[in-house]
Amino acid sequence: MIALVLMPFLPFVNSTGLWLGLPKMLVWGAFWCLMFTPALVLSERMMARAGAGDD
């Protein structure tokens, strides 16, 4: 989340140039959005496992 919020202020992202043929900000934002999915799945599984023993 912090990576996306700070994206406009990071000089290596908010500059002219291309990464993989796309603007740097687009690649940076897409990468972090894709990284949220496995992180959320992992945290959901850990919380479900911790909650299963509370019965």
N, C-alpha and C positions, 0 to 999 in steps of 0.2 A: 504494500500500500504506500509506504513511504517513497519507494522508487518512482511510483507514478505521480505522486504529489510534487516531488522535487524535480521531476523531469524538465520543466522549463528553465530551472535554475542551474542545471548541471552543464558546464561549458562544453564537455565532450559530446553531449547529446544535442544540445541546442546550438548547433553550428551548421554551416553548409557542408555538404558532403553526403556520400551515400554509403550505406552498409548493405551488402547483398543486392545492390541495385535499387534500393528504396531509401527514402529519407531516414536519417538517423532516428528521429523522434518516433516515426512509425514502427521501426524495427524494435526500439526500446520498449515502447508501449505494448506492442503485440507480444513480445517475449515475456514481460511481467504478467500480462493478463493470462497467458498460457501457463505460467508457473503457479498462479493462484489455484487452478483446478486441482492439481495433485496435492497441494498444501491443504486445501479445504477437505479433500477426501481423507487424507491422513489424519487431520485433526478430528473429523467426524468419527472415524473408526476408533481412535483413541478414546474419545469421550464416550462412545457407545460401550466400549469394553470396560471402562471405568464405572459406568452407570449400571452395567449388568450385575455387578457384585453387590449393589445396594439393596437388593430385594430383601 
